[in-house]
Amino acid sequence: GSEMKDSTKNKNNQKRTKIVSEDFNQRKSKYQELKELRQMMKERKEVVVKAQQRKRQQQVENQKRKEENELLGSNFEVIKNPEKMKKWKVKARRLIRKVPKDIFYNKYFNKNE
């Protein structure tokens, strides 16, 4: 039984002991290379993230511009009595959209075009 205990102690001791095969300067240079590599990876990731953000922002701007142009090109009807809308069918009510004031006034009151 004691042979078994001695062999496990030796295995545990072997796991704990650290063999230093490289001197300090080599380890420091490896660490520095690893640090530079991480920095480079971080910079590349930032470039990709910025490109994605720019693309997303362009998509949002294009969507806004598209909606605005669609509103400018469409015809408006002013609903004078909104209580009548309650009698309308649901599909007809879903077609109603509010138009921003500036677009409405630019289209009907500023006849610069």
C-alpha positions as CSV (number, residue, x, y, z in Angstrom):
1,G,0.0,0.0,0.0
2,S,2.8,2.4,0.8
3,E,4.2,2.0,-2.8
4,M,1.0,3.4,-4.2
5,K,1.2,6.5,-1.9
6,D,4.8,7.2,-2.8
7,S,4.1,7.0,-6.6
8,T,1.1,9.4,-6.3
9,K,3.3,11.9,-4.2
10,N,5.9,11.8,-7.0
11,K,3.3,12.4,-9.7
12,N,1.9,15.4,-7.7
13,N,5.3,16.8,-7.1
14,Q,6.1,16.5,-10.8
15,K,3.0,18.5,-11.7
16,R,3.8,21.2,-9.3
17,T,7.5,21.7,-10.2
18,K,8.0,24.2,-13.0
19,I,10.8,23.7,-15.4
20,V,12.2,27.0,-16.7
21,S,13.8,26.3,-20.0
22,E,14.0,29.9,-21.3
23,D,15.7,32.8,-19.7
24,F,14.0,36.0,-18.7
25,N,14.8,37.9,-21.9
26,Q,13.3,35.2,-24.2
27,R,10.1,35.1,-22.1
28,K,9.9,38.9,-22.1
29,S,10.3,39.1,-25.9
30,K,7.6,36.4,-26.4
31,Y,5.3,38.3,-24.1
32,Q,6.0,41.5,-26.1
33,E,5.3,39.8,-29.4
34,L,2.0,38.4,-28.0
35,K,1.1,41.9,-26.7
36,E,1.7,43.4,-30.2
37,L,-0.3,40.7,-31.8
38,R,-3.2,41.4,-29.5
39,Q,-3.0,45.1,-30.2
40,M,-3.0,44.5,-34.0
41,M,-6.0,42.2,-33.7
42,K,-7.8,44.8,-31.6
43,E,-7.1,47.5,-34.2
44,R,-8.4,45.3,-37.1
45,K,-11.5,44.5,-35.1
46,E,-12.1,48.2,-34.5
47,V,-11.8,48.9,-38.3
48,V,-14.4,46.3,-39.0
49,V,-16.8,47.6,-36.3
50,K,-16.5,51.1,-37.6
51,A,-17.2,50.0,-41.1
52,Q,-20.3,48.1,-39.9
53,Q,-21.5,51.2,-38.0
54,R,-21.0,53.4,-41.0
55,K,-22.9,51.0,-43.2
56,R,-25.8,50.8,-40.7
57,Q,-25.9,54.6,-40.4
58,Q,-26.1,54.9,-44.2
59,Q,-28.9,52.4,-44.3
60,V,-30.9,54.4,-41.7
61,E,-30.3,57.6,-43.6
62,N,-31.4,56.1,-46.9
63,Q,-34.5,54.7,-45.3
64,K,-35.4,58.1,-43.9
65,R,-34.8,59.8,-47.2
66,K,-36.9,57.1,-49.0
67,E,-39.8,57.6,-46.6
68,E,-39.6,61.4,-47.0
69,N,-39.5,61.2,-50.8
70,E,-42.4,58.8,-50.7
71,L,-44.5,61.2,-48.6
72,L,-43.5,64.1,-50.9
73,G,-44.7,62.2,-54.0
74,S,-48.0,61.0,-52.5
75,N,-51.3,62.8,-52.3
76,F,-52.7,64.0,-49.0
77,E,-56.2,64.3,-47.7
78,V,-56.8,66.3,-44.6
79,I,-59.3,64.6,-42.3
80,K,-61.3,67.4,-40.9
81,N,-63.5,65.3,-38.7
82,P,-61.6,62.4,-37.1
83,E,-64.7,61.0,-35.4
84,K,-65.8,59.7,-38.8
85,M,-62.8,57.5,-38.9
86,K,-64.3,55.2,-36.2
87,K,-67.0,54.2,-38.8
88,W,-64.3,53.2,-41.4
89,K,-63.3,49.6,-41.9
90,V,-60.1,48.5,-40.2
91,K,-58.2,48.1,-43.4
92,A,-58.9,51.7,-44.4
93,R,-57.8,52.9,-41.0
94,R,-54.5,51.1,-41.4
95,L,-53.7,53.0,-44.5
96,I,-53.7,56.3,-42.7
97,R,-50.4,57.8,-41.8
98,K,-49.5,61.1,-40.2
99,V,-47.4,63.3,-42.3
100,P,-44.8,65.5,-40.6
101,K,-45.8,69.2,-40.5
102,D,-42.8,70.4,-42.3
103,I,-43.3,68.1,-45.3
104,F,-47.0,69.0,-45.5
105,Y,-46.4,72.8,-45.4
106,N,-43.6,72.6,-47.8
107,K,-45.7,70.7,-50.3
108,Y,-48.9,72.7,-50.1
109,F,-48.0,76.2,-48.9
110,N,-44.5,76.8,-50.3
111,K,-45.1,76.8,-54.0
112,N,-41.4,77.4,-54.9
113,E,-41.3,74.5,-57.3
